[in-house]
């Protein structure tokens, strides 16, 4: 299987998992509290990541290596925390579809900006009208999903 096929399959799986995560974390947050659900999710993620790193590399040196990188590269953990907190809070209030739609619209908008200007040392990719139209239509769809 080529790297692009695997990347595509993993991305589709992550998209499905993201929607399931909104629904599951919403319910957990309602039962035990949003911050408590966030803490539990972060702990599970930390333990599983630790085990995966050790199993894959037979070392935990990757943790030390991370601290020698530019500070902005270490913000991914905060971004993940913000995402999980937000979906846990927003899901029961505006619904799973609206939460996912708005999240994806925000991701596409920021992704297009990152590509366009090569932010975070990414390769610059031009932003043509079809991409802008797609992002705009998704944003309109996300806004329409807020109506109950």
Phi, psi and omega in degrees: 000131182287160180300324180291322179294314178298317179299319180293315179297318177297321180294317176298316178299318178295324176297316177296314179299323179298318178292318176298320180300318178301312181295314183291313181293328176301312180293317180297318178298323177294324183280318186243352183110147183296312182293322178295318178296320177299313179299317179296315180298318179296321179294317178298315179300316181298315182294313181295322178295319177301311181296316180297315179299314181293319180294321183283323187247351184055031181197157174247017182298337179302328178296312179295320180300324182299323183290351179260013180259164177303145185306322185292338177285345181267002182280352180302322178297318177296319180298317178298319178298316179298318180296311182295318177300313183296315181291329178291322180283314188283325185311307181287343183269321182242356179097156182294313183298315180295317180299312180295316181299314180293319178300313180293320178299317177296318179297316180294318179299311180291322177300319178295320178295317178299314178298312185301313185258003179064035181296154180057033178063026176280160176292138178283130178233126182301150179252101182264168186300325179298322177294315179299317179297315179300316179295317178298316180296321177296319178297319177295316177299318178297316179297320180293332180288348177288337179289132181260000000 
